[in-house]
């Protein structure tokens, strides 16, 4: 049986200056998820129905319930923590268009 073994990032504390980046990543995670669902034929529906391919989460990030946003934030935070745990530094440079 599959036993997930995510990298241990419990020792990593995200610096406060990365909180805005984490939120941007979370928003982008949702946008990518939504684009994938739409490409697979999913549509908005008040309740999730795998057979009908409907989900209430096909809305803009700002309209998601907090528990759904928290799922995306956790993904973003764990990604950032892994980057830092692996010894990389995250620095803001000039933004490209």
N, C-alpha and C positions, 0 to 999 in steps of 0.2 A: 504494500500500500504506500502511496506517495506521502512523504512527510516533508512539508515545506521547511526550508532552512534559510530564511532571509538573513542577510548580513546583520550582525549585531551593531546597531547604531545607538544603543542606549546611552553610551558615554558621550555622545555628540549633542551639544546644545546649539541650536540655531541662533546665530547672532540676530539681534533685533533688526539690524539693517537688511536682513534677508526676508523679513515678514512680508513686505510688499511683493517681492519676487515670488515667494511661495504662493501668494494669492493669485498672481498673474499666471503661474504655472497651473494652479488648480483650475482657473478659468479656462485655460487652453486645453487641459485634460478633458474637461467637459465638452468643449467645442469639438475636439477630435472624436470623442465618444459619440457625440450627436451626429457628426458627419458620417461616421461609420454606420450607425444605426439607419440613418436616412438612406444611405447607399444600399443597405440590405433590405429596404422596403418597409422599415418601421415608420409608424406615424404616431402623432400625439393621441393619447386616450386617457380618460380619467383614471383608469386602472390598468395595471400591467397585465397583458394577455399575450403569452408567447405564441399561441396559435394564430391570433389575429395580428401579431406584431404591433401591439400598441403599448405605449408607456407614458406615464405622466411626467417623465423626466425630459422629454423633448421640448424644452423651453429654454429661454436664455438663462445663463448662469445666475443672474440676479433674481430670477423668479423661482429658483430651486428652493425647496425646504432646507433649513440649516443642516439637517442630518445628511442630506445628499451632498451639500457643499463640503461638509466635514469629511466625507469619504474622499472627495477629490483633494482636499487639503492634506489629508493623511498621505495620499500618494505623492503629492508634491513635497511634503516635508521629509518623507522617507527617502525620496530621490536626492534631495539636497543634502540630507545627513550622510547618505552613502558617498556622495561626491567628496564631502569634507573628510569623512572617515578614511577614504582612500588617499588622502594627502593633497587633494587639489584645493586651490584657492578660488574663490568666486569674487571677481572684481567687476565693478561696473565701468565700462568704457564708453566711448561715444556710441550713440544709438544709430544703427544703420536704417535706412528707409526700406 
